[in-house]
Amino acid sequence: MIQMLRSCNVADEWQISINKCCLLNTGRAICDTYLNINGSPLPVVESVRDLGVLVMQNLSPSLHASNIVAKANQRAAAIYRAFTSRDITLLLRQLRAYYGRPME
């Protein structure tokens, strides 16, 4: 597969960013094979972002969900610090105005 990817890269003049490539083992079996592209070894990672979704080795959505919650908390804290009013209705209205509806 890697050799086919390399040959397509050369033949079709595709530009593959080797720095963005990595190896993610899924499931319980550990793959101890070391892969490389053009002599550059692919790093083995525990999680990777693919199409905006964080994927872990065990395919659990917990890392992705906790990342979404952390971003929502950061946004809410920024709104809270920006306004002197502590009226929850007003703060929620501001949150929705600035960031859309990320909480729903």
NORBEL-V344979 format. One record per helix or strand. SS is the DSSP state (2 for helix, 1 for strand). FROM is the first residue (numbers start at 1). LEN is the number of residues. If there is no record, write none. Layout:
# NORBEL-V344979
((SS | FROM | LEN) (SS | FROM | LEN))
This chain:
# NORBEL-V344979
((2 | 2 | 10) (2 | 18 | 3) (1 | 22 | 3) (1 | 36 | 2) (1 | 40 | 2) (1 | 43 | 3) (1 | 47 | 4) (1 | 53 | 4) (2 | 62 | 21) (2 | 88 | 12))
